[in-house]
């Protein structure tokens, strides 16, 4: 659809109360030029050219905004798929362990004639299969969970992420310290988005502790905010890894900034920041990489819902 500017002609050459009143009436018409008679053809053509160039620039800016929005949405989708892909190896290993245990238990049941021993093996097999079910359920939640806002228990989301990362944490010799100072704290959120944030932060922490270390996760209630009077929960994720270089720390939430070299996409923390902005939350980061004591701490603040 092509739009044109409106050009009006006026024979009066001075501003009066009436002309000012008419100018106010014309204001809702938007992009309007007022030309006084007599008018030269060159002036008319020049005015029309200016109006058309202005409209063309508007369309160009509109197209650029749409392209940026589409590109941003595509990056968000690709990063969610990338997070799911990074979890795939851990999930496969996590499921394989209990399945191997069930296979061994079935062998022992066939070789054993004692009813008591058989019942014990069956109970253990049930426990291992329940673990497989839980892992599968958490994986499907991560990928398919709708983005509808609802009261979301923070501790349960942390638990689900730790379940998915259990194999990677064990393989990396990382000890987890999960401290819940304020139990049963809920925030208004999509559980899938909160889970994606935690998966990014926990995954980065594991990657930073290549030689093992300690992952500390803490949930604690804070005092009511002075601005809106709402109580907040602070979710802290701290690692003893290599830390973030000082020159990268101020721009760590920008797209394509990574400390992992060619193995990182540089989108995880950017996506995390976008989700946090959309929900009206706040995240801060502290890191040390140039001393004997290294590590990174992310603190996420979210309003509590009753």
Backbone as JSON, one array per atom type, in Angstrom:
{
  "sequence": "XXXXXXXXXXXXXXXXXXXXXXXXXXXXXXXXXXXXXXXXXXXXXXXXXXXXXXXXXXXXXXXXXXXXXXXXXXXXXXXXXXXXXXXXXXXXXXXXXXXXXXXXXXXXXXXXXXXXXXXXXXXXXXXXXXXXXXXXXXXXXXXXXXXXXXXXXXXXXXXXXXXXXXXXXXXXXXXXXXXXXXXXXXXXXXXXXXXXXXXXXXXXXXXXXXXXXXXXXXXXXXXXXXXXXXXXXXXXXXXXXXXXXXXXXXXXXXXXXXXXXXXXXXXXXXXXXXXXXXXXXXXXXXXXXXXXXXXXXXXXXXXXXX",
  "N": [[0.85, -1.19, 0.0], [0.66, 2.18, -0.94], [1.45, 5.31, 0.44], [0.67, 8.81, 0.52], [1.71, 12.19, 1.04], [-0.3, 14.97, 2.07], [-1.06, 17.9, 0.32], [-1.85, 21.24, 0.75], [-3.28, 24.36, -0.39], [-3.02, 27.84, 0.21], [-4.13, 31.18, 0.28], [-3.68, 33.17, 2.03], [-1.37, 35.25, 3.82], [-0.57, 35.65, 6.44], [-0.49, 34.94, 9.97], [-3.34, 34.28, 11.77], [-5.93, 34.33, 14.33], [-7.92, 32.68, 13.37], [-6.56, 31.22, 11.38], [-4.77, 29.86, 13.0], [-6.52, 28.31, 14.46], [-7.5, 26.66, 12.42], [-5.15, 25.35, 11.83], [-4.78, 23.77, 14.1], [-6.99, 22.12, 13.77], [-6.16, 20.72, 11.55], [-4.14, 19.16, 12.51], [-4.68, 16.42, 13.39], [-4.62, 15.16, 10.92], [-2.1, 14.38, 10.34], [0.78, 13.82, 8.43], [1.18, 16.6, 6.77], [1.49, 19.19, 4.4], [1.47, 22.7, 4.11], [0.98, 24.97, 1.66], [1.47, 28.15, 0.19], [-0.38, 30.22, -2.07], [0.61, 32.41, -4.78], [2.12, 29.49, -6.22], [5.2, 28.09, -7.22], [5.89, 25.74, -9.83], [8.24, 24.27, -9.47], [8.58, 24.38, -6.72], [6.33, 22.97, -5.82], [6.85, 20.41, -6.94], [9.26, 19.83, -5.67], [8.43, 19.74, -2.98], [6.69, 17.54, -3.04], [8.52, 15.52, -3.73], [10.14, 15.51, -1.44], [8.26, 14.67, 0.46], [7.66, 12.1, -0.54], [10.16, 10.86, -0.33], [10.48, 10.93, 2.41], [8.38, 9.21, 3.21], [9.26, 6.87, 2.01], [11.58, 6.36, 3.5], [10.37, 5.85, 5.94], [9.08, 3.42, 5.39], [11.34, 1.84, 4.91], [12.59, 1.87, 7.43], [10.56, 0.63, 8.9], [10.61, -1.93, 7.69], [13.2, -2.73, 8.42], [12.93, -2.86, 11.2], [11.07, -4.95, 11.42], [12.58, -7.03, 10.28], [14.65, -7.18, 12.16], [13.19, -7.93, 14.44], [12.22, -10.43, 13.6], [14.66, -11.78, 13.23], [15.62, -11.75, 15.84], [13.68, -13.32, 17.15], [14.13, -15.73, 15.84], [16.71, -16.32, 16.74], [16.21, -16.66, 19.46], [14.6, -18.97, 19.39], [16.41, -20.8, 18.24], [18.4, -20.9, 20.16], [17.07, -22.04, 22.31], [16.64, -24.59, 21.27], [19.3, -25.29, 21.05], [20.11, -25.4, 23.72], [18.54, -27.54, 24.55], [19.73, -29.49, 22.96], [22.32, -29.59, 24.05], [21.73, -30.69, 26.46], [21.03, -33.21, 25.73], [22.98, -35.29, 25.6], [23.61, -35.62, 28.32], [21.11, -36.4, 29.29], [20.65, -38.77, 27.89], [22.68, -40.39, 28.94], [21.89, -40.32, 31.58], [19.47, -41.69, 31.53], [20.32, -44.12, 30.59], [21.8, -45.28, 32.67], [19.93, -46.11, 34.83], [18.47, -47.93, 33.25], [20.36, -49.88, 32.63], [20.74, -50.8, 35.19], [18.24, -51.94, 35.71], [18.29, -54.02, 33.84], [20.35, -55.61, 34.9], [19.16, -56.26, 37.35], [16.98, -57.79, 36.52], [18.33, -59.99, 35.5], [19.43, -60.99, 37.89], [17.08, -61.67, 39.21], [16.14, -63.78, 37.65], [18.12, -65.63, 38.17], [17.87, -66.15, 40.83], [16.21, -67.86, 43.47], [14.98, -67.21, 45.79], [12.15, -65.86, 47.28], [12.09, -63.53, 48.88], [14.45, -62.2, 48.18], [13.93, -61.82, 45.47], [11.7, -60.1, 45.58], [12.93, -57.87, 46.71], [14.72, -57.17, 44.66], [12.83, -56.51, 42.7], [11.62, -54.25, 43.83], [13.77, -52.46, 43.74], [14.07, -52.3, 40.98], [11.67, -51.07, 40.29], [12.12, -48.55, 41.43], [14.25, -47.62, 39.85], [13.04, -47.49, 37.32], [11.11, -45.58, 37.87], [12.76, -43.41, 38.14], [13.64, -43.1, 35.51], [11.21, -42.37, 34.34], [10.79, -39.89, 35.61], [12.96, -38.39, 34.65], [12.36, -38.35, 31.91], [9.91, -36.97, 31.98], [10.7, -34.44, 32.98], [12.34, -33.64, 30.89], [10.53, -33.43, 28.72], [8.93, -31.42, 29.72], [10.69, -29.28, 29.69], [11.05, -28.83, 26.96], [8.48, -28.68, 25.79], [6.84, -27.14, 27.35], [4.28, -24.75, 27.82], [4.29, -21.14, 27.36], [2.69, -19.78, 29.13], [1.95, -17.64, 31.84], [2.19, -18.47, 35.25], [1.79, -19.4, 38.74], [4.84, -20.39, 39.9], [6.85, -22.71, 41.45], [9.94, -22.07, 42.73], [12.01, -23.67, 43.83], [11.32, -26.26, 42.97], [11.7, -26.07, 40.24], [14.45, -25.64, 40.13], [15.29, -28.11, 41.17], [14.45, -29.8, 39.07], [16.14, -29.02, 36.98], [18.63, -29.73, 38.03], [18.28, -32.49, 38.09], [18.34, -33.05, 35.35], [20.93, -32.3, 34.76], [22.49, -33.99, 36.22], [24.25, -36.14, 35.45], [26.27, -34.78, 34.0], [27.29, -33.16, 36.02], [28.31, -35.03, 37.83], [30.21, -36.32, 36.17], [31.94, -34.2, 35.73], [33.03, -33.88, 38.17], [31.84, -32.17, 40.04], [30.64, -30.75, 42.94], [27.47, -30.28, 44.38], [25.79, -27.81, 46.18], [22.84, -27.18, 47.46], [20.82, -24.87, 48.79], [17.98, -24.03, 50.5], [16.67, -21.41, 51.88], [14.25, -20.2, 52.16], [11.51, -21.92, 51.95], [9.0, -23.16, 49.6], [8.55, -20.97, 47.83], [7.03, -18.98, 45.43], [6.91, -17.67, 42.1], [5.59, -15.45, 39.59], [5.55, -16.79, 36.56], [6.57, -18.36, 33.46], [7.15, -21.7, 33.73], [8.77, -23.07, 31.96], [10.39, -21.05, 30.83], [11.76, -20.1, 33.09], [13.1, -22.44, 33.72], [14.75, -22.63, 31.47], [16.43, -20.42, 31.85], [17.8, -21.23, 34.21], [18.98, -23.58, 33.28], [20.8, -22.55, 31.4], [22.5, -21.03, 33.11], [23.44, -22.95, 34.97], [24.59, -24.79, 33.2], [26.65, -23.19, 32.08], [28.16, -22.81, 34.38], [29.07, -25.43, 34.92], [30.65, -25.84, 32.64], [32.65, -24.03, 33.18], [34.05, -25.18, 35.21], [36.21, -27.13, 34.66], [38.05, -28.76, 35.88], [36.75, -29.79, 38.02], [34.9, -28.79, 40.99], [32.84, -26.58, 42.96], [29.38, -26.13, 43.05], [27.14, -23.81, 44.06], [23.88, -23.25, 45.03], [21.33, -21.11, 45.97], [18.33, -20.2, 47.61], [16.58, -17.51, 48.75], [14.52, -15.3, 50.66], [13.98, -11.79, 50.18], [13.88, -8.42, 51.57], [10.96, -6.3, 51.27], [10.58, -4.44, 48.26], [11.35, -0.99, 47.9], [10.24, 0.49, 45.86], [7.89, -0.76, 44.75], [6.86, -2.18, 46.86], [6.75, -4.95, 46.89], [7.64, -8.24, 47.98], [10.67, -10.03, 47.39], [12.39, -12.8, 45.88], [15.63, -14.07, 46.03], [17.63, -15.78, 43.88], [20.53, -17.46, 43.86], [23.33, -18.44, 42.02], [26.35, -19.86, 42.16], [29.71, -20.52, 41.24], [32.91, -22.21, 41.36], [34.59, -21.84, 39.26], [36.59, -20.93, 36.35], [36.04, -18.26, 35.98], [35.01, -15.02, 34.61], [36.67, -13.11, 32.19], [37.95, -9.84, 32.94], [37.64, -7.82, 30.98], [35.52, -8.74, 29.47], [33.36, -8.86, 31.15], [31.57, -6.52, 31.47], [30.03, -6.67, 29.13], [28.81, -9.13, 29.02], [26.23, -10.0, 28.67], [25.58, -9.4, 26.11], [24.76, -10.29, 22.68], [26.5, -13.01, 21.09], [28.79, -12.88, 22.59], [31.23, -14.68, 24.15], [32.92, -16.84, 26.45], [33.91, -19.24, 25.84], [35.26, -19.75, 23.53], [35.42, -21.36, 20.38], [33.56, -23.28, 20.99], [31.31, -22.2, 22.11], [28.14, -20.51, 21.61], [27.59, -17.92, 22.28], [25.1, -16.93, 22.86], [23.57, -17.78, 24.98], [23.53, -16.33, 27.53], [22.58, -13.93, 26.58], [20.0, -14.62, 25.68], [19.01, -15.39, 28.17], [19.03, -12.89, 29.49], [17.14, -11.53, 27.91], [14.78, -12.94, 28.48], [14.58, -12.39, 31.19], [14.26, -9.58, 31.17], [11.77, -9.42, 29.88], [10.1, -10.48, 31.79], [10.3, -8.67, 33.81], [12.24, -8.97, 35.78], [15.4, -9.03, 37.58], [18.89, -9.31, 37.1], [22.16, -9.87, 38.29], [25.76, -9.97, 38.09], [28.8, -11.21, 39.36], [32.29, -11.69, 39.17], [35.5, -13.33, 39.28], [38.6, -13.68, 37.84], [41.27, -13.35, 37.81], [42.82, -13.97, 40.03], [43.91, -15.91, 42.92], [41.62, -17.02, 43.97], [38.95, -17.89, 42.17], [35.92, -17.59, 40.22], [32.35, -17.37, 39.53], [29.36, -15.58, 40.16], [25.95, -15.49, 39.83], [23.06, -13.6, 40.41], [19.66, -13.74, 40.71], [16.78, -11.85, 40.87], [13.4, -11.93, 41.78], [9.96, -11.0, 41.92], [7.83, -12.13, 44.56], [4.93, -14.15, 44.55], [1.83, -14.54, 46.22]],
  "CA": [[0.0, 0.0, 0.0], [1.47, 3.38, -1.07], [0.86, 6.46, 1.1], [1.11, 10.1, 0.01], [1.48, 13.34, 1.88], [-1.36, 15.85, 1.59], [-0.59, 19.26, 0.07], [-2.96, 22.19, 0.7], [-2.9, 25.68, -0.88], [-3.66, 28.9, 0.98], [-3.79, 32.49, -0.28], [-3.39, 34.13, 3.1], [0.05, 35.33, 4.11], [-0.29, 36.01, 7.82], [-1.08, 34.06, 10.98], [-4.44, 34.88, 12.52], [-6.58, 33.4, 15.26], [-8.65, 31.71, 12.56], [-5.6, 30.31, 10.74], [-4.22, 28.99, 14.04], [-7.57, 27.33, 14.76], [-7.51, 25.69, 11.33], [-3.93, 24.54, 11.94], [-5.06, 22.77, 15.12], [-7.91, 21.15, 13.2], [-5.46, 19.88, 10.58], [-3.12, 18.35, 13.18], [-4.94, 14.96, 13.33], [-4.4, 14.6, 9.59], [-0.76, 13.8, 10.28], [1.83, 14.36, 7.56], [0.51, 17.54, 5.89], [2.23, 20.39, 4.04], [0.62, 23.84, 3.77], [1.68, 25.82, 0.7], [0.77, 29.41, -0.06], [-0.45, 30.65, -3.46], [0.88, 31.51, -5.93], [3.21, 28.54, -5.97], [5.98, 27.73, -8.41], [5.88, 24.28, -10.09], [9.42, 23.64, -8.88], [8.34, 24.25, -5.29], [5.38, 21.88, -5.65], [7.53, 19.14, -7.21], [10.24, 19.59, -4.61], [7.71, 19.33, -1.78], [6.23, 16.17, -3.24], [9.69, 14.63, -3.66], [10.54, 15.39, -0.03], [7.26, 13.84, 1.13], [7.81, 10.71, -0.97], [11.4, 10.32, 0.25], [10.22, 10.69, 3.83], [7.57, 8.01, 3.34], [10.11, 5.73, 1.66], [12.44, 6.08, 4.66], [9.53, 5.22, 6.95], [8.92, 2.01, 5.02], [12.62, 1.16, 5.11], [12.78, 1.68, 8.87], [9.6, -0.39, 9.31], [11.11, -3.24, 7.24], [14.36, -3.08, 9.23], [12.44, -3.25, 12.52], [10.48, -6.27, 11.27], [13.67, -7.99, 10.07], [15.34, -7.36, 13.44], [12.32, -8.71, 15.32], [12.22, -11.82, 13.12], [15.97, -12.37, 13.52], [15.71, -11.96, 17.29], [12.84, -14.47, 17.48], [14.8, -16.93, 15.33], [17.82, -16.61, 17.64], [15.65, -17.2, 20.7], [14.19, -20.36, 19.15], [17.58, -21.65, 17.99], [19.14, -21.09, 21.41], [16.33, -23.02, 23.12], [16.97, -25.89, 20.7], [20.7, -25.58, 21.37], [20.15, -25.82, 25.13], [18.01, -28.9, 24.57], [20.74, -30.38, 22.38], [23.42, -29.76, 25.0], [21.27, -31.58, 27.52], [20.7, -34.54, 25.2], [23.98, -36.28, 26.0], [23.43, -35.9, 29.75], [19.85, -37.12, 29.48], [20.83, -40.14, 27.4], [23.49, -41.11, 29.93], [21.11, -40.41, 32.81], [18.48, -42.74, 31.33], [21.01, -45.39, 30.36], [22.23, -45.86, 33.95], [18.88, -46.94, 35.47], [18.08, -49.04, 32.39], [21.35, -50.93, 32.85], [20.47, -51.37, 36.51], [17.06, -52.81, 35.57], [18.74, -55.22, 33.13], [21.09, -56.43, 35.87], [18.22, -56.78, 38.35], [16.21, -58.87, 35.89], [19.22, -61.16, 35.46], [19.51, -61.54, 39.25], [15.79, -62.3, 39.53], [16.07, -65.09, 36.97], [19.09, -66.55, 38.75], [17.63, -66.3, 42.26], [14.97, -68.58, 43.77], [14.44, -66.73, 47.07], [11.09, -64.85, 47.09], [12.45, -62.27, 49.53], [15.46, -61.54, 47.34], [13.27, -61.4, 44.23], [10.89, -58.91, 45.89], [13.85, -56.76, 46.9], [15.18, -56.76, 43.34], [11.7, -55.87, 42.0], [11.47, -52.91, 44.39], [14.84, -51.63, 43.19], [13.77, -52.08, 39.56], [10.61, -50.05, 40.26], [12.74, -47.26, 41.72], [15.04, -47.19, 38.69], [12.11, -47.12, 36.26], [10.5, -44.31, 38.28], [13.74, -42.37, 37.84], [13.57, -42.88, 34.06], [9.98, -41.62, 34.1], [10.99, -38.52, 36.07], [13.87, -37.72, 33.7], [11.6, -38.12, 30.68], [8.91, -35.93, 32.24], [11.38, -33.16, 33.07], [12.82, -33.28, 29.55], [9.38, -32.99, 27.94], [8.52, -30.11, 30.26], [11.65, -28.27, 29.24], [10.91, -28.55, 25.54], [7.11, -28.45, 25.34], [6.04, -26.4, 28.32], [3.78, -23.49, 27.26], [4.85, -19.93, 27.95], [1.68, -19.11, 29.92], [2.41, -17.29, 33.17], [1.49, -19.13, 36.34], [2.6, -19.48, 39.94], [5.86, -21.4, 39.68], [7.69, -22.94, 42.62], [11.33, -21.9, 42.3], [12.83, -24.81, 44.25], [11.02, -27.43, 42.14], [12.34, -25.86, 38.93], [15.88, -25.9, 40.34], [15.43, -29.57, 41.28], [14.29, -30.44, 37.76], [17.35, -28.76, 36.2], [19.7, -30.55, 38.6], [18.05, -33.86, 37.62], [18.8, -33.15, 33.96], [22.38, -32.1, 34.69], [23.17, -34.84, 37.21], [25.37, -36.88, 34.85], [27.36, -33.85, 33.7], [27.88, -32.71, 37.28], [29.12, -36.14, 38.35], [31.36, -36.52, 35.28], [32.86, -33.07, 35.88], [33.48, -33.87, 39.57], [31.31, -30.94, 40.63], [29.79, -30.95, 44.12], [26.34, -29.34, 44.4], [25.25, -27.4, 47.48], [21.56, -26.53, 47.21], [20.34, -24.37, 50.08], [16.68, -23.35, 50.4], [16.42, -20.71, 53.14], [12.83, -19.87, 52.2], [10.82, -22.95, 51.17], [7.68, -22.9, 49.01], [8.5, -19.63, 47.25], [6.52, -19.02, 44.05], [6.97, -16.45, 41.31], [4.73, -15.47, 38.41], [6.5, -17.07, 35.49], [6.47, -19.61, 32.72], [8.15, -22.64, 34.28], [9.71, -23.39, 30.89], [11.37, -19.98, 30.69], [12.62, -20.12, 34.27], [13.96, -23.61, 33.58], [15.76, -22.32, 30.46], [17.42, -19.55, 32.49], [18.63, -22.02, 35.12], [19.79, -24.5, 32.49], [21.91, -21.77, 30.86], [23.44, -20.65, 34.16], [24.09, -24.16, 35.5], [25.46, -25.31, 32.14], [27.86, -22.36, 32.01], [28.97, -23.08, 35.58], [29.75, -26.71, 34.73], [31.69, -25.64, 31.63], [33.75, -23.24, 33.75], [34.76, -25.99, 36.21], [36.72, -28.28, 33.91], [38.81, -29.63, 36.78], [35.96, -30.02, 39.22], [34.66, -27.6, 41.8], [31.64, -26.56, 43.8], [28.27, -25.33, 42.56], [26.28, -23.45, 45.18], [22.61, -22.65, 44.64], [20.68, -20.67, 47.2], [17.05, -19.51, 47.46], [16.32, -16.76, 49.98], [13.6, -14.17, 50.51], [14.54, -10.48, 50.48], [12.92, -7.45, 52.08], [10.09, -5.7, 50.26], [11.2, -3.39, 47.47], [10.82, 0.33, 48.22], [9.52, 1.05, 44.72], [6.55, -1.32, 44.59], [6.41, -2.84, 48.08], [6.67, -6.4, 46.73], [8.75, -9.07, 48.45], [11.38, -10.67, 46.29], [13.23, -13.94, 46.17], [16.94, -14.01, 45.36], [18.16, -17.08, 43.5], [21.97, -17.28, 43.62], [24.05, -19.57, 41.44], [27.77, -19.51, 42.25], [30.63, -21.61, 40.94], [34.33, -21.97, 41.65], [35.26, -22.06, 37.98], [37.68, -20.07, 35.88], [35.63, -16.86, 36.02], [34.84, -14.27, 33.36], [37.7, -12.08, 32.07], [37.51, -8.5, 33.33], [37.24, -7.02, 29.82], [34.26, -9.25, 28.93], [32.3, -8.83, 32.15], [30.52, -5.51, 31.24], [29.2, -6.96, 27.96], [28.6, -10.57, 29.01], [24.85, -10.29, 28.26], [25.4, -9.04, 24.71], [24.78, -11.48, 21.81], [27.73, -13.49, 20.47], [29.93, -12.73, 23.5], [31.41, -15.99, 24.78], [34.22, -17.14, 27.04], [34.19, -20.64, 25.53], [35.91, -19.89, 22.23], [34.61, -21.89, 19.29], [32.55, -24.22, 21.48], [30.14, -21.48, 22.59], [27.4, -19.71, 20.64], [27.51, -16.53, 22.71], [23.69, -16.52, 22.9], [22.9, -18.26, 26.18], [23.28, -15.26, 28.5], [21.74, -12.93, 25.93], [18.63, -15.13, 25.78], [18.66, -15.28, 29.58], [18.73, -11.49, 29.78], [15.9, -11.18, 27.23], [13.67, -13.53, 29.25], [14.52, -11.65, 32.45], [13.66, -8.28, 30.87], [10.37, -9.6, 29.54], [9.36, -10.78, 33.02], [10.48, -7.6, 34.78], [13.13, -9.4, 36.84], [16.71, -8.39, 37.6], [20.01, -10.24, 37.28], [23.48, -9.27, 38.45], [26.84, -10.95, 37.99], [30.13, -10.9, 39.9], [33.22, -12.74, 38.75], [36.94, -13.11, 39.46], [39.37, -14.6, 37.0], [42.69, -12.98, 37.81], [43.39, -14.13, 41.37], [43.96, -17.3, 43.36], [40.23, -17.44, 44.17], [38.19, -17.54, 40.98], [34.54, -18.07, 40.21], [31.31, -16.46, 39.05], [28.11, -15.62, 40.9], [24.78, -14.84, 39.24], [21.97, -13.41, 41.37], [18.41, -13.44, 40.02], [15.76, -11.33, 41.78], [12.05, -12.05, 41.21], [8.89, -10.74, 42.9], [7.14, -13.29, 45.08], [3.47, -14.11, 44.51], [1.24, -15.29, 47.34]],
  "C": [[0.88, 1.23, 0.0], [0.76, 4.53, -0.4], [1.43, 7.75, 0.54], [0.87, 11.16, 1.06], [0.4, 14.21, 1.25], [-0.8, 17.25, 1.44], [-1.79, 20.18, -0.07], [-2.45, 23.56, 0.29], [-3.69, 26.75, -0.12], [-3.2, 30.25, 0.42], [-3.42, 33.49, 0.79], [-1.92, 34.1, 3.48], [0.39, 35.7, 5.52], [-1.02, 35.04, 8.76], [-2.13, 34.83, 11.76], [-4.99, 33.86, 13.49], [-7.3, 32.31, 14.49], [-7.7, 30.71, 11.9], [-4.97, 29.36, 11.75], [-5.24, 27.91, 14.43], [-7.63, 26.25, 13.69], [-6.28, 24.79, 11.38], [-4.12, 23.44, 12.98], [-6.02, 21.7, 14.61], [-7.22, 20.2, 12.23], [-4.47, 18.92, 11.25], [-3.41, 16.85, 13.15], [-4.71, 14.33, 11.97], [-3.0, 14.03, 9.42], [0.18, 14.55, 9.35], [1.22, 15.28, 6.5], [1.39, 18.75, 5.66], [1.24, 21.47, 3.65], [1.43, 24.78, 2.9], [0.82, 27.02, 0.34], [0.77, 29.74, -1.55], [0.09, 32.08, -3.59], [2.1, 30.65, -5.65], [3.89, 28.17, -7.28], [5.91, 26.21, -8.61], [7.07, 23.57, -9.44], [9.24, 23.41, -7.38], [7.39, 23.09, -5.0], [6.05, 20.52, -5.85], [8.54, 18.8, -6.11], [9.58, 19.13, -3.32], [7.22, 17.9, -1.88], [7.38, 15.17, -3.15], [10.14, 14.42, -2.21], [9.57, 14.49, 0.72], [7.41, 12.38, 0.76], [9.07, 10.08, -0.4], [11.21, 10.03, 1.74], [9.4, 9.43, 4.05], [8.38, 6.76, 3.02], [11.03, 5.36, 2.81], [11.64, 5.42, 5.78], [9.34, 3.74, 6.66], [10.21, 1.23, 5.23], [12.88, 0.87, 6.59], [11.84, 0.6, 9.39], [10.1, -1.79, 8.93], [12.31, -3.68, 8.07], [13.95, -3.54, 10.62], [11.85, -4.65, 12.48], [11.56, -7.34, 11.09], [14.41, -8.25, 11.38], [14.51, -8.21, 14.39], [12.29, -10.18, 14.91], [13.54, -12.52, 13.42], [16.12, -12.67, 15.01], [14.89, -13.17, 17.71], [13.49, -15.77, 17.02], [15.97, -17.32, 16.24], [17.32, -17.2, 18.96], [15.24, -18.66, 20.53], [15.4, -21.27, 18.98], [18.35, -21.9, 19.28], [18.41, -22.08, 22.32], [16.6, -24.43, 22.6], [18.41, -26.28, 21.04], [20.84, -26.05, 22.81], [19.65, -27.25, 25.26], [19.03, -29.89, 24.02], [21.89, -30.63, 23.33], [23.03, -30.68, 26.14], [21.11, -33.02, 27.05], [21.68, -35.61, 25.67], [23.84, -36.65, 27.47], [22.19, -36.73, 30.0], [19.99, -38.57, 29.06], [21.62, -40.98, 28.4], [22.69, -41.33, 31.21], [20.07, -41.52, 32.7], [19.15, -44.1, 31.21], [21.4, -46.07, 31.68], [21.13, -46.68, 34.62], [18.43, -48.11, 34.58], [19.08, -50.2, 32.51], [21.11, -51.61, 34.2], [19.28, -52.33, 36.45], [17.45, -54.11, 34.86], [19.47, -56.17, 34.08], [20.16, -57.04, 36.91], [17.37, -57.91, 37.78], [17.05, -60.15, 35.8], [19.3, -61.81, 36.84], [18.21, -62.23, 39.65], [15.69, -63.67, 38.9], [16.99, -66.12, 37.64], [18.81, -66.86, 40.22], [16.28, -66.96, 42.49], [14.31, -68.08, 45.05], [13.38, -65.66, 46.83], [11.46, -63.51, 47.72], [13.46, -61.49, 48.7], [14.82, -61.0, 46.05], [12.43, -60.13, 44.48], [11.76, -57.67, 46.09], [14.37, -56.24, 45.57], [14.07, -56.04, 42.56], [11.47, -54.44, 42.52], [12.53, -51.96, 43.83], [14.59, -51.32, 41.71], [12.68, -51.02, 39.41], [11.19, -48.65, 40.5], [13.53, -46.73, 40.52], [14.13, -46.76, 37.54], [11.39, -45.81, 36.6], [11.46, -43.15, 37.99], [13.74, -42.07, 36.34], [12.34, -42.05, 33.72], [10.15, -40.15, 34.48], [11.89, -37.75, 35.11], [13.14, -37.39, 32.41], [10.6, -36.99, 30.85], [9.56, -34.55, 32.29], [11.88, -32.7, 31.7], [11.68, -32.76, 28.68], [8.88, -31.64, 28.43], [9.41, -29.01, 29.72], [11.38, -27.88, 27.81], [9.5, -28.11, 25.15], [6.3, -27.52, 26.23], [5.57, -25.08, 27.72], [4.33, -22.3, 28.02], [3.81, -19.13, 28.75], [2.21, -18.85, 31.33], [1.54, -17.98, 34.22], [2.38, -19.1, 37.57], [3.55, -20.67, 39.81], [6.74, -21.52, 40.91], [9.16, -22.97, 42.19], [12.15, -23.14, 42.63], [12.58, -26.03, 43.36], [11.64, -27.29, 40.75], [13.84, -26.11, 39.04], [16.13, -27.4, 40.42], [15.38, -30.24, 39.91], [15.54, -30.22, 36.89], [18.52, -29.6, 36.72], [19.54, -32.02, 38.22], [18.61, -34.03, 36.22], [20.32, -33.04, 33.84], [23.17, -33.05, 35.6], [24.39, -35.55, 36.62], [26.56, -35.97, 34.56], [28.06, -33.39, 34.97], [28.78, -33.79, 37.88], [30.36, -36.33, 37.5], [32.39, -35.42, 35.44], [33.41, -32.96, 37.3], [33.09, -32.56, 40.26], [30.37, -31.31, 41.78], [28.71, -29.87, 44.15], [25.91, -29.09, 45.83], [24.0, -26.58, 47.22], [20.93, -26.16, 48.54], [19.05, -23.59, 49.86], [16.38, -22.72, 51.76], [14.95, -20.36, 53.3], [12.08, -20.89, 51.35], [9.49, -22.45, 50.61], [7.54, -21.46, 48.53], [8.07, -19.74, 45.8], [6.66, -17.66, 43.41], [6.01, -16.59, 40.14], [5.61, -15.61, 37.18], [6.01, -18.24, 34.66], [7.55, -20.53, 33.25], [9.19, -23.0, 33.22], [10.78, -22.33, 30.73], [12.31, -19.92, 31.88], [13.58, -21.3, 34.2], [15.06, -23.35, 32.55], [16.84, -21.41, 31.04], [18.37, -20.36, 33.37], [19.51, -23.0, 34.36], [20.99, -23.78, 31.88], [22.96, -21.49, 31.93], [24.17, -21.86, 34.73], [25.03, -24.76, 34.46], [26.75, -24.53, 32.01], [28.77, -22.62, 33.21], [29.74, -24.38, 35.44], [30.89, -26.57, 33.72], [32.89, -24.9, 32.2], [34.57, -24.03, 34.76], [35.27, -27.27, 35.56], [37.48, -29.26, 34.79], [38.07, -29.92, 38.06], [35.78, -28.74, 40.01], [33.38, -27.74, 42.59], [30.61, -25.62, 43.19], [27.33, -25.08, 43.72], [25.03, -22.73, 44.65], [21.83, -22.34, 45.91], [19.4, -19.91, 46.87], [16.74, -18.83, 48.79], [15.39, -15.59, 49.69], [14.32, -12.87, 50.9], [13.46, -9.57, 51.03], [12.11, -6.86, 50.93], [10.8, -4.55, 49.56], [10.55, -2.05, 47.8], [9.94, 0.86, 47.09], [8.09, 0.54, 44.63], [6.03, -2.05, 45.83], [6.33, -4.34, 48.01], [7.89, -7.09, 47.34], [9.38, -9.78, 47.26], [12.16, -11.88, 46.79], [14.53, -13.77, 45.38], [17.43, -15.45, 45.14], [19.61, -16.88, 43.09], [22.58, -18.56, 43.1], [25.52, -19.19, 41.36], [28.62, -20.74, 41.95], [32.05, -21.22, 41.31], [35.16, -22.2, 40.38], [36.29, -21.01, 37.63], [37.32, -18.6, 35.88], [35.53, -16.24, 34.64], [35.92, -13.2, 33.29], [37.14, -10.69, 32.31], [37.0, -7.69, 32.14], [35.91, -7.49, 29.21], [33.08, -9.07, 29.88], [31.22, -7.77, 31.87], [29.59, -5.84, 30.08], [28.84, -8.44, 27.86], [27.19, -10.94, 28.55], [24.57, -9.87, 26.81], [25.45, -10.29, 23.83], [26.16, -11.73, 21.23], [28.98, -13.17, 21.29], [30.06, -14.04, 24.26], [32.81, -16.1, 25.35], [34.69, -18.54, 26.68], [34.88, -20.84, 24.18], [34.95, -20.43, 21.18], [33.51, -22.83, 19.76], [31.28, -23.52, 21.97], [29.48, -20.67, 21.5], [27.38, -18.24, 21.02], [26.08, -16.02, 22.8], [22.99, -16.88, 24.21], [22.55, -17.16, 27.17], [22.45, -14.14, 27.89], [20.27, -13.35, 25.99], [18.14, -15.04, 27.23], [18.25, -13.86, 29.94], [17.42, -11.06, 29.12], [14.68, -11.71, 28.0], [13.48, -12.75, 30.55], [13.89, -10.27, 32.25], [12.17, -8.41, 30.64], [9.52, -9.86, 30.79], [9.51, -9.69, 34.08], [11.35, -7.99, 35.96], [14.46, -8.64, 36.76], [17.78, -9.44, 37.82], [21.3, -9.44, 37.39], [24.53, -10.37, 38.41], [28.1, -10.37, 38.62], [31.07, -12.03, 39.52], [34.65, -12.31, 39.0], [37.68, -14.15, 38.65], [40.87, -14.36, 37.06], [43.32, -13.06, 39.2], [43.4, -15.61, 41.73], [42.56, -17.87, 43.56], [39.42, -16.96, 42.98], [36.76, -18.08, 41.09], [33.58, -16.98, 39.77], [30.04, -16.67, 39.85], [27.04, -14.83, 40.16], [23.69, -14.77, 40.3], [20.73, -12.96, 40.59], [17.37, -13.04, 41.05], [14.41, -11.35, 41.09], [11.02, -11.74, 42.28], [8.18, -12.02, 43.3], [5.63, -13.09, 44.93], [2.93, -14.99, 45.63], [0.57, -16.55, 46.84]]
}
